[in-house]
Amino acid sequence: MDRNKWWVVIELKRDRASDKVVGQLQRYVGYVRSQYAAGRARVRGMIIARKIESALTASIRGNVTFPVKLYRHDARFEANIRPVPFSVR
């Protein structure tokens, strides 16, 4: 929740954000609205990606009914996956 009491749904993409991200964001926003304040929650979205595709902006303009801001990042993500000693019996 931000300082203005809006719920903020953040979709972070490692690389590019295509128009498919809009559907993901809409589902997450719908969930937040349904679970908090019986659908009256004020919700906005943020999409953060390395590359913002033009199809994404077109899809947002045509389909989204809540505020959305787009941001580019220049972070480099590297996966170094190692097992963690843990087991469930």
C-alpha positions as CSV (number, residue, x, y, z in Angstrom):
1,M,0.0,0.0,0.0
2,D,1.4,3.4,-0.9
3,R,1.3,6.6,1.2
4,N,-2.1,7.5,-0.4
5,K,-3.7,4.3,0.7
6,W,-3.7,2.7,-2.7
7,W,-2.8,-1.0,-3.1
8,V,0.1,-1.4,-5.5
9,V,0.5,-4.5,-7.7
10,I,4.0,-4.8,-9.1
11,E,4.8,-7.0,-12.1
12,L,8.6,-7.3,-12.4
13,K,10.0,-8.9,-15.5
14,R,13.6,-9.9,-15.8
15,D,13.8,-9.0,-19.5
16,R,11.0,-7.8,-21.7
17,A,7.4,-7.0,-21.0
18,S,5.0,-8.0,-23.8
19,D,1.2,-7.5,-24.0
20,K,0.7,-10.8,-22.1
21,V,1.8,-9.0,-19.0
22,V,-1.5,-7.0,-19.0
23,G,-3.5,-10.2,-18.4
24,Q,-1.2,-11.1,-15.5
25,L,-1.5,-7.7,-14.0
26,Q,-5.3,-7.7,-14.4
27,R,-5.6,-11.0,-12.6
28,Y,-3.5,-9.8,-9.7
29,V,-5.4,-6.5,-9.4
30,G,-8.7,-8.5,-9.5
31,Y,-7.5,-10.7,-6.7
32,V,-6.5,-7.7,-4.5
33,R,-9.8,-6.0,-5.2
34,S,-11.8,-9.1,-4.3
35,Q,-9.9,-9.9,-1.1
36,Y,-9.6,-6.3,0.3
37,A,-12.5,-3.9,0.9
38,A,-15.0,-6.0,-1.0
39,G,-14.0,-4.8,-4.4
40,R,-13.8,-1.1,-3.3
41,A,-10.0,-1.1,-2.9
42,R,-8.1,1.5,-4.8
43,V,-5.5,-0.4,-6.8
44,R,-2.8,0.7,-9.2
45,G,-0.3,-1.3,-11.2
46,M,3.4,-1.0,-12.0
47,I,5.2,-3.0,-14.7
48,I,9.0,-3.0,-14.4
49,A,11.0,-4.5,-17.2
50,R,14.2,-4.2,-19.1
51,K,12.4,-3.6,-22.4
52,I,8.8,-2.3,-22.8
53,E,7.3,-3.5,-26.1
54,S,5.0,-1.3,-28.0
55,A,2.3,-4.0,-28.0
56,L,2.3,-3.7,-24.2
57,T,1.4,0.0,-24.2
58,A,-1.3,-0.5,-26.8
59,S,-2.8,-3.3,-24.8
60,I,-2.8,-1.2,-21.6
61,R,-4.6,1.6,-23.4
62,G,-7.3,-0.7,-24.8
63,N,-7.9,-3.0,-21.8
64,V,-7.0,-1.6,-18.4
65,T,-9.4,0.2,-16.1
66,F,-6.9,1.1,-13.4
67,P,-3.9,3.3,-13.3
68,V,-0.7,1.7,-14.6
69,K,2.9,3.1,-14.7
70,L,5.7,1.6,-16.7
71,Y,9.3,1.6,-15.6
72,R,12.5,0.3,-17.3
73,H,15.3,-1.3,-15.2
74,D,18.9,-1.9,-16.1
75,A,19.5,-4.7,-13.6
76,R,21.3,-7.8,-14.5
77,F,19.9,-11.0,-12.9
78,E,22.1,-14.1,-12.7
79,A,20.8,-17.4,-11.4
80,N,23.3,-19.4,-9.3
81,I,21.1,-22.2,-8.0
82,R,22.4,-24.4,-5.3
83,P,20.6,-27.0,-3.2
84,V,19.6,-26.0,0.4
85,P,19.7,-28.7,3.0
86,F,16.1,-29.2,3.8
87,S,13.7,-32.1,3.8
88,V,10.1,-32.9,4.7
89,R,9.4,-36.4,6.0
